[in-house]
Amino acid sequence: MNRIQLRTKVKASDVEAVKEIVTTTGFFHPEEIDIAIELVEERLARGAASGYEFIFLDFDGITVAYSCYGLIPLTKSSYDLYWIATHADYRGKALERFYCWKQKMISRRFAVQVFMPKHLHGNCTSLPGNFTCVTDTI
């Protein structure tokens, strides 16, 4: 079994996994946790029509991190990063750096950009204002 796997397909079990991940961070209020769960349920119910895309990081078969993003209206290849979180038990174990690197590789492949608040990630290309680009275009 591969220790680290990335996947984009949302499974029913991701509802509970996302709830646990965002709860363990200690960063989110109950209402925000409900929204994180809602977005997973929306993707399960409506598929791509929901407008929500996900990348999950599974470590030894356990979902330990995820991101949720969506196309910015009126753009061809720019995405807003709505959520990115790592389970508290797995933070600081180099998985986050791997995850950010892999997101960059995916975005390069599809020539897209994903924007997120600067305070969430310090290892990515800086942009003016309060945002950081976690991807590069080719």
N, CA and C atoms as an extended XYZ file, in Angstrom:
414
Properties=species:S:1:pos:R:3:atomname:S:1:resname:S:1:resid:I:1 pbc="F F F"
N         0.845       -1.188        0.000 N   MET     1
C         0.000        0.000        0.000 CA  MET     1
C         0.883        1.243        0.000 C   MET     1
N         0.532        2.208       -0.852 N   ASN     2
C         1.241        3.488       -0.848 CA  ASN     2
C         0.915        4.223        0.428 C   ASN     2
N         1.911        4.779        1.049 N   ARG     3
C         1.669        5.523        2.287 CA  ARG     3
C         0.877        6.793        2.024 C   ARG     3
N         1.189        7.486        0.904 N   ILE     4
C         0.508        8.740        0.592 CA  ILE     4
C        -0.196        8.605       -0.754 C   ILE     4
N        -1.466        8.938       -0.764 N   GLN     5
C        -2.233        8.952       -2.008 CA  GLN     5
C        -3.056       10.220       -2.066 C   GLN     5
N        -3.094       10.822       -3.247 N   LEU     6
C        -3.965       11.964       -3.480 CA  LEU     6
C        -5.116       11.498       -4.349 C   LEU     6
N        -6.291       12.018       -4.066 N   ARG     7
C        -7.453       11.664       -4.880 CA  ARG     7
C        -8.366       12.869       -5.000 C   ARG     7
N        -9.143       12.872       -6.065 N   THR     8
C       -10.092       13.961       -6.299 CA  THR     8
C       -11.534       13.475       -6.228 C   THR     8
N       -11.742       12.177       -6.252 N   LYS     9
C       -13.099       11.640       -6.176 CA  LYS     9
C       -13.595       11.708       -4.728 C   LYS     9
N       -14.783       12.288       -4.563 N   VAL    10
C       -15.379       12.425       -3.235 CA  VAL    10
C       -16.169       11.157       -2.920 C   VAL    10
N       -15.938       10.623       -1.723 N   LYS    11
C       -16.642        9.424       -1.257 CA  LYS    11
C       -17.581        9.809       -0.112 C   LYS    11
N       -18.592        8.992        0.114 N   ALA    12
C       -19.540        9.251        1.213 CA  ALA    12
C       -18.811        9.358        2.548 C   ALA    12
N       -17.766        8.580        2.734 N   SER    13
C       -17.024        8.607        4.005 CA  SER    13
C       -16.270        9.927        4.212 C   SER    13
N       -16.129       10.725        3.149 N   ASP    14
C       -15.435       12.008        3.277 CA  ASP    14
C       -16.227       13.018        4.104 C   ASP    14
N       -17.526       12.834        4.196 N   VAL    15
C       -18.334       13.743        5.025 CA  VAL    15
C       -17.810       13.693        6.460 C   VAL    15
N       -17.667       12.496        6.991 N   GLU    16
C       -17.179       12.341        8.365 CA  GLU    16
C       -15.690       12.691        8.460 C   GLU    16
N       -14.912       12.343        7.440 N   ALA    17
C       -13.474       12.650        7.458 CA  ALA    17
C       -13.231       14.156        7.501 C   ALA    17
N       -13.962       14.907        6.677 N   VAL    18
C       -13.807       16.362        6.652 CA  VAL    18
C       -14.239       16.958        7.988 C   VAL    18
N       -15.325       16.452        8.537 N   LYS    19
C       -15.776       16.940        9.852 CA  LYS    19
C       -14.676       16.746       10.894 C   LYS    19
N       -14.071       15.574       10.902 N   GLU    20
C       -13.017       15.315       11.886 CA  GLU    20
C       -11.790       16.184       11.635 C   GLU    20
N       -11.406       16.307       10.382 N   ILE    21
C       -10.221       17.111       10.059 CA  ILE    21
C       -10.404       18.547       10.527 C   ILE    21
N       -11.500       19.196       10.131 N   VAL    22
C       -11.661       20.615       10.478 CA  VAL    22
C       -11.918       20.806       11.970 C   VAL    22
N       -12.539       19.828       12.610 N   THR    23
C       -12.771       19.928       14.052 CA  THR    23
C       -11.450       19.861       14.816 C   THR    23
N       -10.564       18.936       14.421 N   THR    24
C        -9.309       18.772       15.166 CA  THR    24
C        -8.366       19.955       15.037 C   THR    24
N        -8.540       20.776       13.998 N   THR    25
C        -7.619       21.901       13.825 CA  THR    25
C        -7.735       22.902       14.961 C   THR    25
N        -8.943       23.040       15.511 N   GLY    26
C        -9.160       24.033       16.550 CA  GLY    26
C        -9.299       25.448       16.008 C   GLY    26
N        -9.300       25.600       14.684 N   PHE    27
C        -9.361       26.926       14.067 CA  PHE    27
C       -10.768       27.366       13.687 C   PHE    27
N       -11.710       26.441       13.602 N   PHE    28
C       -13.004       26.758       13.022 CA  PHE    28
C       -14.135       26.714       14.044 C   PHE    28
N       -15.088       27.621       13.882 N   HIS    29
C       -16.289       27.660       14.715 CA  HIS    29
C       -17.262       26.581       14.222 C   HIS    29
N       -18.201       26.170       15.068 N   PRO    30
C       -19.167       25.138       14.660 CA  PRO    30
C       -19.885       25.454       13.348 C   PRO    30
N       -20.229       26.721       13.136 N   GLU    31
C       -20.926       27.094       11.904 CA  GLU    31
C       -20.032       26.872       10.679 C   GLU    31
N       -18.743       27.133       10.836 N   GLU    32
C       -17.803       26.928        9.738 CA  GLU    32
C       -17.622       25.441        9.452 C   GLU    32
N       -17.592       24.648       10.488 N   ILE    33
C       -17.484       23.189       10.330 CA  ILE    33
C       -18.697       22.672        9.565 C   ILE    33
N       -19.866       23.197        9.885 N   ASP    34
C       -21.088       22.803        9.162 CA  ASP    34
C       -20.973       23.127        7.676 C   ASP    34
N       -20.390       24.268        7.354 N   ILE    35
C       -20.231       24.658        5.949 CA  ILE    35
C       -19.256       23.720        5.239 C   ILE    35
N       -18.168       23.375        5.891 N   ALA    36
C       -17.200       22.453        5.286 CA  ALA    36
C       -17.877       21.132        4.938 C   ALA    36
N       -18.698       20.636        5.832 N   ILE    37
C       -19.428       19.380        5.608 CA  ILE    37
C       -20.437       19.554        4.476 C   ILE    37
N       -21.118       20.692        4.479 N   GLU    38
C       -22.119       20.985        3.440 CA  GLU    38
C       -21.528       20.936        2.027 C   GLU    38
N       -20.318       21.450        1.882 N   LEU    39
C       -19.699       21.473        0.564 CA  LEU    39
C       -19.399       20.060        0.061 C   LEU    39
N       -18.989       19.183        0.958 N   VAL    40
C       -18.758       17.785        0.583 CA  VAL    40
C       -20.083       17.132        0.186 C   VAL    40
N       -21.114       17.373        0.982 N   GLU    41
C       -22.438       16.799        0.674 CA  GLU    41
C       -22.974       17.327       -0.658 C   GLU    41
N       -22.735       18.605       -0.918 N   GLU    42
C       -23.173       19.216       -2.176 CA  GLU    42
C       -22.480       18.553       -3.368 C   GLU    42
N       -21.188       18.303       -3.227 N   ARG    43
C       -20.444       17.636       -4.311 CA  ARG    43
C       -20.960       16.204       -4.514 C   ARG    43
N       -21.243       15.515       -3.425 N   LEU    44
C       -21.782       14.156       -3.536 CA  LEU    44
C       -23.139       14.156       -4.233 C   LEU    44
N       -23.964       15.131       -3.919 N   ALA    45
C       -25.325       15.195       -4.469 CA  ALA    45
C       -25.359       15.665       -5.918 C   ALA    45
N       -24.535       16.666       -6.260 N   ARG    46
C       -24.642       17.300       -7.579 CA  ARG    46
C       -23.452       17.054       -8.500 C   ARG    46
N       -22.415       16.419       -7.979 N   GLY    47
C       -21.230       16.179       -8.798 CA  GLY    47
C       -20.563       17.479       -9.208 C   GLY    47
N       -19.999       17.500      -10.407 N   ALA    48
C       -19.280       18.681      -10.898 CA  ALA    48
C       -20.169       19.918      -10.979 C   ALA    48
N       -21.479       19.718      -11.152 N   ALA    49
C       -22.409       20.853      -11.234 CA  ALA    49
C       -22.428       21.668       -9.945 C   ALA    49
N       -21.941       21.094       -8.849 N   SER    50
C       -21.891       21.829       -7.577 CA  SER    50
C       -20.908       22.990       -7.645 C   SER    50
N       -19.909       22.883       -8.525 N   GLY    51
C       -18.884       23.917       -8.612 CA  GLY    51
C       -17.756       23.728       -7.613 C   GLY    51
N       -17.834       22.704       -6.793 N   TYR    52
C       -16.810       22.444       -5.782 CA  TYR    52
C       -15.917       21.297       -6.221 C   TYR    52
N       -14.619       21.531       -6.169 N   GLU    53
C       -13.622       20.507       -6.483 CA  GLU    53
C       -12.845       20.203       -5.204 C   GLU    53
N       -12.359       18.986       -5.093 N   PHE    54
C       -11.643       18.561       -3.889 CA  PHE    54
C       -10.368       17.822       -4.242 C   PHE    54
N        -9.390       17.957       -3.380 N   ILE    55
C        -8.214       17.097       -3.384 CA  ILE    55
C        -8.069       16.587       -1.956 C   ILE    55
N        -8.012       15.262       -1.820 N   PHE    56
C        -7.857       14.627       -0.516 CA  PHE    56
C        -6.481       13.984       -0.437 C   PHE    56
N        -5.865       14.052        0.730 N   LEU    57
C        -4.609       13.372        0.984 CA  LEU    57
C        -4.909       12.232        1.954 C   LEU    57
N        -4.685       11.015        1.480 N   ASP    58
C        -4.855        9.829        2.320 CA  ASP    58
C        -3.478        9.324        2.703 C   ASP    58
N        -3.293        9.084        3.982 N   PHE    59
C        -2.027        8.583        4.508 CA  PHE    59
C        -2.300        7.256        5.186 C   PHE    59
N        -1.693        6.199        4.672 N   ASP    60
C        -1.947        4.841        5.177 CA  ASP    60
C        -3.442        4.529        5.222 C   ASP    60
N        -4.167        4.975        4.197 N   GLY    61
C        -5.583        4.674        4.084 CA  GLY    61
C        -6.513        5.570        4.883 C   GLY    61
N        -5.956        6.558        5.585 N   ILE    62
C        -6.754        7.486        6.398 CA  ILE    62
C        -6.712        8.862        5.742 C   ILE    62
N        -7.868        9.473        5.558 N   THR    63
C        -7.917       10.829        4.998 CA  THR    63
C        -7.462       11.800        6.075 C   THR    63
N        -6.328       12.482        5.820 N   VAL    64
C        -5.736       13.342        6.847 CA  VAL    64
C        -5.684       14.815        6.449 C   VAL    64
N        -5.955       15.111        5.174 N   ALA    65
C        -5.940       16.507        4.733 CA  ALA    65
C        -6.820       16.629        3.500 C   ALA    65
N        -7.303       17.843        3.276 N   TYR    66
C        -8.103       18.066        2.074 CA  TYR    66
C        -8.103       19.538        1.719 C   TYR    66
N        -8.445       19.795        0.468 N   SER    67
C        -8.706       21.161        0.043 CA  SER    67
C        -9.954       21.159       -0.820 C   SER    67
N       -10.645       22.278       -0.794 N   CYS    68
C       -11.846       22.472       -1.595 CA  CYS    68
C       -11.666       23.798       -2.317 C   CYS    68
N       -11.906       23.781       -3.623 N   TYR    69
C       -11.721       24.983       -4.422 CA  TYR    69
C       -12.768       25.020       -5.520 C   TYR    69
N       -12.900       26.168       -6.153 N   GLY    70
C       -13.870       26.313       -7.227 CA  GLY    70
C       -13.459       27.413       -8.186 C   GLY    70
N       -13.896       27.281       -9.419 N   LEU    71
C       -13.591       28.250      -10.465 CA  LEU    71
C       -14.145       29.628      -10.090 C   LEU    71
N       -13.327       30.650      -10.254 N   ILE    72
C       -13.778       32.016      -10.002 CA  ILE    72
C       -14.665       32.427      -11.178 C   ILE    72
N       -15.881       32.905      -10.906 N   PRO    73
C       -16.768       33.314      -12.002 CA  PRO    73
C       -16.100       34.312      -12.942 C   PRO    73
N       -16.419       34.187      -14.205 N   LEU    74
C       -15.931       35.073      -15.272 CA  LEU    74
C       -14.432       34.910      -15.544 C   LEU    74
N       -13.843       33.785      -15.122 N   THR    75
C       -12.454       33.489      -15.446 CA  THR    75
C       -12.392       32.146      -16.147 C   THR    75
N       -11.290       31.905      -16.824 N   LYS    76
C       -11.113       30.631      -17.520 CA  LYS    76
C       -10.316       29.629      -16.694 C   LYS    76
N        -9.393       30.131      -15.880 N   SER    77
C        -8.511       29.188      -15.200 CA  SER    77
C        -8.005       29.687      -13.848 C   SER    77
N        -8.796       30.476      -13.169 N   SER    78
C        -8.433       30.924      -11.826 CA  SER    78
C        -9.452       30.365      -10.841 C   SER    78
N        -8.933       29.867       -9.741 N   TYR    79
C        -9.777       29.202       -8.750 CA  TYR    79
C        -9.595       29.836       -7.384 C   TYR    79
N       -10.690       29.911       -6.619 N   ASP    80
C       -10.623       30.301       -5.212 CA  ASP    80
C       -10.440       29.039       -4.390 C   ASP    80
N        -9.552       29.120       -3.421 N   LEU    81
C        -9.380       28.024       -2.470 CA  LEU    81
C       -10.306       28.313       -1.298 C   LEU    81
N       -11.330       27.491       -1.127 N   TYR    82
C       -12.309       27.713       -0.067 CA  TYR    82
C       -11.850       27.112        1.255 C   TYR    82
N       -11.271       25.933        1.187 N   TRP    83
C       -10.849       25.227        2.398 CA  TRP    83
C        -9.544       24.508        2.143 C   TRP    83
N        -8.682       24.519        3.143 N   ILE    84
C        -7.521       23.642        3.170 CA  ILE    84
C        -7.262       23.357        4.638 C   ILE    84
N        -7.183       22.084        4.971 N   ALA    85
C        -7.009       21.721        6.376 CA  ALA    85
C        -6.299       20.378        6.479 C   ALA    85
N        -5.523       20.247        7.538 N   THR    86
C        -4.825       19.012        7.859 CA  THR    86
C        -5.230       18.595        9.263 C   THR    86
N        -5.513       17.320        9.429 N   HIS    87
C        -5.863       16.781       10.752 CA  HIS    87
C        -4.749       17.138       11.731 C   HIS    87
N        -5.109       17.546       12.931 N   ALA    88
C        -4.137       17.993       13.933 CA  ALA    88
C        -3.060       16.943       14.210 C   ALA    88
N        -3.414       15.675       14.180 N   ASP    89
C        -2.448       14.609       14.458 CA  ASP    89
C        -1.382       14.470       13.372 C   ASP    89
N        -1.605       15.096       12.212 N   TYR    90
C        -0.681       14.942       11.089 CA  TYR    90
C         0.001       16.246       10.680 C   TYR    90
N        -0.298       17.338       11.378 N   ARG    91
C         0.351       18.607       11.067 CA  ARG    91
C         1.824       18.555       11.457 C   ARG    91
N         2.643       19.232       10.655 N   GLY    92
C         4.055       19.318       10.961 CA  GLY    92
C         4.838       18.059       10.655 C   GLY    92
N         4.289       17.164        9.862 N   LYS    93
C         4.972       15.912        9.537 CA  LYS    93
C         5.376       15.871        8.061 C   LYS    93
N         5.629       16.996        7.468 N   ALA    94
C         6.051       17.156        6.076 CA  ALA    94
C         4.948       16.833        5.084 C   ALA    94
N         3.793       16.366        5.540 N   LEU    95
C         2.694       16.080        4.627 CA  LEU    95
C         2.163       17.363        4.012 C   LEU    95
N         2.140       18.445        4.796 N   GLU    96
C         1.603       19.706        4.288 CA  GLU    96
C         2.451       20.239        3.147 C   GLU    96
N         3.780       20.139        3.284 N   ARG    97
C         4.656       20.605        2.204 CA  ARG    97
C         4.459       19.744        0.954 C   ARG    97
N         4.339       18.439        1.146 N   PHE    98
C         4.080       17.547        0.021 CA  PHE    98
C         2.767       17.924       -0.649 C   PHE    98
N         1.756       18.193        0.161 N   TYR    99
C         0.429       18.516       -0.348 CA  TYR    99
C         0.457       19.795       -1.178 C   TYR    99
N         1.105       20.834       -0.671 N   CYS   100
C         1.211       22.098       -1.406 CA  CYS   100
C         1.978       21.879       -2.708 C   CYS   100
N         3.070       21.120       -2.639 N   TRP   101
C         3.848       20.842       -3.840 CA  TRP   101
C         2.999       20.107       -4.874 C   TRP   101
N         2.232       19.128       -4.435 N   LYS   102
C         1.408       18.347       -5.359 CA  LYS   102
C         0.323       19.227       -5.983 C   LYS   102
N        -0.259       20.132       -5.200 N   GLN   103
C        -1.248       21.053       -5.765 CA  GLN   103
C        -0.607       21.919       -6.847 C   GLN   103
N         0.641       22.337       -6.638 N   LYS   104
C         1.344       23.112       -7.658 CA  LYS   104
C         1.514       22.295       -8.933 C   LYS   104
N         1.884       21.029       -8.777 N   MET   105
C         2.093       20.182       -9.947 CA  MET   105
C         0.786       19.979      -10.727 C   MET   105
N        -0.299       19.783      -10.007 N   ILE   106
C        -1.605       19.607      -10.652 CA  ILE   106
C        -1.980       20.873      -11.412 C   ILE   106
N        -1.791       22.019      -10.769 N   SER   107
C        -2.181       23.268      -11.425 CA  SER   107
C        -1.303       23.560      -12.629 C   SER   107
N        -0.039       23.193      -12.568 N   ARG   108
C         0.826       23.385      -13.736 CA  ARG   108
C         0.337       22.532      -14.896 C   ARG   108
N        -0.075       21.327      -14.593 N   ARG   109
C        -0.560       20.423      -15.637 CA  ARG   109
C        -1.767       21.020      -16.354 C   ARG   109
N        -2.647       21.660      -15.593 N   PHE   110
C        -3.856       22.212      -16.183 CA  PHE   110
C        -3.763       23.716      -16.421 C   PHE   110
N        -2.600       24.311      -16.141 N   ALA   111
C        -2.356       25.744      -16.344 CA  ALA   111
C        -3.417       26.596      -15.662 C   ALA   111
N        -3.597       26.373      -14.371 N   VAL   112
C        -4.560       27.150      -13.598 CA  VAL   112
C        -3.849       27.804      -12.418 C   VAL   112
N        -4.526       28.750      -11.805 N   GLN   113
C        -4.031       29.388      -10.603 CA  GLN   113
C        -5.064       29.219       -9.496 C   GLN   113
N        -4.565       29.022       -8.273 N   VAL   114
C        -5.442       28.918       -7.114 CA  VAL   114
C        -4.968       29.963       -6.117 C   VAL   114
N        -5.888       30.756       -5.613 N   PHE   115
C        -5.534       31.813       -4.674 CA  PHE   115
C        -6.043       31.489       -3.282 C   PHE   115
N        -5.215       31.781       -2.289 N   MET   116
C        -5.589       31.549       -0.901 CA  MET   116
C        -5.031       32.675       -0.043 C   MET   116
N        -5.621       32.919        1.135 N   PRO   117
C        -5.084       33.962        2.013 CA  PRO   117
C        -3.626       33.675        2.374 C   PRO   117
N        -2.795       34.710        2.391 N   LYS   118
C        -1.363       34.570        2.666 CA  LYS   118
C        -1.077       33.879        3.988 C   LYS   118
N        -1.848       34.177        5.007 N   HIS   119
C        -1.528       33.642        6.329 CA  HIS   119
C        -1.664       32.125        6.397 C   HIS   119
N        -2.290       31.507        5.398 N   LEU   120
C        -2.467       30.065        5.437 CA  LEU   120
C        -1.261       29.302        4.927 C   LEU   120
N        -0.441       29.925        4.126 N   HIS   121
C         0.706       29.196        3.616 CA  HIS   121
C         1.844       30.141        3.299 C   HIS   121
N         2.975       29.942        3.920 N   GLY   122
C         4.111       30.826        3.741 CA  GLY   122
C         5.132       30.350        2.725 C   GLY   122
N         4.969       29.148        2.170 N   ASN   123
C         5.988       28.599        1.274 CA  ASN   123
C         5.662       28.745       -0.195 C   ASN   123
N         4.725       29.598       -0.542 N   CYS   124
C         4.311       29.719       -1.936 CA  CYS   124
C         4.599       31.120       -2.458 C   CYS   124
N         4.470       31.278       -3.733 N   THR   125
C         4.763       32.545       -4.393 CA  THR   125
C         3.892       33.673       -3.840 C   THR   125
N         4.502       34.784       -3.487 N   SER   126
C         3.747       35.917       -2.941 CA  SER   126
C         3.075       36.725       -4.035 C   SER   126
N         1.920       37.227       -3.726 N   LEU   127
C         1.188       38.136       -4.599 CA  LEU   127
C         0.921       39.410       -3.839 C   LEU   127
N         0.642       40.499       -4.549 N   PRO   128
C         0.298       41.732       -3.850 CA  PRO   128
C        -0.966       41.536       -3.015 C   PRO   128
N        -1.100       42.304       -1.978 N   GLY   129
C        -2.309       42.227       -1.154 CA  GLY   129
C        -2.236       41.088       -0.157 C   GLY   129
N        -3.386       40.542        0.177 N   ASN   130
C        -3.460       39.526        1.215 CA  ASN   130
C        -3.553       38.112        0.675 C   ASN   130
N        -3.104       37.876       -0.555 N   PHE   131
C        -3.249       36.555       -1.130 CA  PHE   131
C        -1.926       35.979       -1.582 C   PHE   131
N        -1.864       34.693       -1.592 N   THR   132
C        -0.711       33.940       -2.064 CA  THR   132
C        -1.199       33.013       -3.144 C   THR   132
N        -0.439       32.875       -4.187 N   CYS   133
C        -0.775       31.928       -5.243 CA  CYS   133
C        -0.106       30.616       -4.911 C   CYS   133
N        -0.863       29.561       -4.743 N   VAL   134
C        -0.284       28.263       -4.413 CA  VAL   134
C         0.006       27.468       -5.669 C   VAL   134
N        -0.177       28.072       -6.811 N   THR   135
C         0.075       27.370       -8.052 CA  THR   135
C         0.781       28.295       -9.016 C   THR   135
N         1.313       27.736      -10.037 N   ASP   136
C         1.943       28.512      -11.096 CA  ASP   136
C         1.301       28.132      -12.411 C   ASP   136
N         1.286       29.070      -13.342 N   THR   137
C         0.800       28.737      -14.673 CA  THR   137
C         1.992       28.446      -15.561 C   THR   137
N         1.749       27.684      -16.615 N   ILE   138
C         2.837       27.396      -17.550 CA  ILE   138
C         2.483       27.962      -18.910 C   ILE   138
